[in-house]
């Protein structure tokens, strides 16, 4: 039995990853090389995400934060409307 040749491109047949060219990848590589934030950037980048470690807690906190922001913005809109109506602006 002979093995059929693959129709995949060369970079997909190799075990190495292809060269990444996204903006996030370029910025993360640049930040990793900087002496002033290289270590801190690697710590933040390599830690597990809180949403994966504590999914329910993360969801509850995110929901409460969204409600708080919505109430605050609603309050500011009503306050601005009252200022416009009374002519104090």
Beta strands, then each sheet from edge to edge (+ up, - down):
end
